[in-house]
């Protein structure tokens, strides 16, 4: 195939990239440099960067995976505190760059490898039995 665009900015190998569920214009990436970047897919430039210490003190962004919420406003990412061997899932508000929620995970489960949001489910019709 033909190379359409080169995205420059990551300082090491990119492990994961996810397109925004809204319209596919934006996508997020994370990799070995432990930085989450939000990219403009058509223009080819980075519009925002998140690093672990901005998200949670003493934590690094884990390079394995990230996931967009179904509405595209939040990104889930893995965070790791190597000093205390604690894994944390951080939920980042894309507009404000704030961690809106975090969940600690027991360290003995190993590395956090995969993240996903539960899809929005259609509303069920209420059944009545009479």
N, C-alpha and C positions, 0 to 999 in steps of 0.2 A: 504494500500500500504506500501511498504518498504521505509524507510527514506534513501535517497541516500547521502545527505550532509547537514551539518549544517553551516550556514553562520554567523560568529560571528563578532561583531563590532558595531552594532547599540546599543545605550545605552537606547533606549526606543522602544515602539511599532512601527513597520513599517506599514505604511498605504497604500503605493502604490509601485509597482515594475513594470518596463517596460523593455522588452527585446529589445536590439539593432536590428534595421531592417536589418543590414548588414548580419550577419551570425548566430545570436543568441548565440554567445560565451559570450558576455557581457550583463549585465543588470544593470539598475539604480534603486535605491530605495530611498524613502524619508519617514520620519515618524515624530513622536512626538519629537524626539531630534533635529528637524529642521536642519538636515544635509542630503545632497544628497551624496550618495555613488555609485561609479561605481564598479561593482563586476566582477570578472572572473568566469563565470558560471561553468566551468569544474574544475578549481583548487580550487574554494571555498574561495578566499580571496579578500579583498577590495583593489583596485588598485589606487583609487583617492577619495578624499572627498571635497565637496564644502559646505561652510557655508554662511549664508546670509551676514555677515559683509565683507566677501571676495568679494562678488558679488556686493554689494551696501551698502555704509555706512548707519548705523542706520536701516537697514532692516534685518529681520529674514526670513529664508526659511519657507514658509507655508507647513504644513505637508500633504496637501490634495492630490496633484496630480503632475505629471510631464509627459513630452512627448518627445520622440525622433523625430528629423526632419526625413523626408523620406530617406535622405542619411546617417543618423546616426552620423553626425558630431556635431550637436547642440542639447542641451536639453533645453526645455522650462520649467520654474518653476515659482511658485507663490512666491512673496516676500511681507512681511508685515512690515510696520513701525507703531508700536503701539502708539508711541507718537503723530503722526500726522494723524493716521487712514487712511493711504494711502496704497493701494494695487498696486503692480507692477508686470508685467510679465517680467521675465529676460530670455534672450536667452544666454546660456552658451556654449562657444566653448569648447568641451571636451578635446582637446589636449592642449590648452593654459591655460585653467581654467579661461578665461576672459569672462566678460559679454560683448557680442558684440552688444547687443541692449536691450533696456528696454522700456516698455510701461506702463505709469501710468494709473490707473483705478479709477474712482470716487468712494469714500468710501461708498456712500449711497446705492450701489448695494448689499452690504453684502459680505460675505466671498467668495473668489475665490475657486471654488470647482472642476473644471474640465478644462483640457487643451488638445488641439489637434492641430496638423498641418494639413493643407489641403494636401491631397495626391497629388503626382505628376500626372498630367493628361497627357494622351497620346496626341501627337500632332495631331491636326485635319487637315485633308486634305482641301486644299483651293478649294472651289467650284467656278466655273466660270459659269456665266449665259450668254449665247450668243444667 
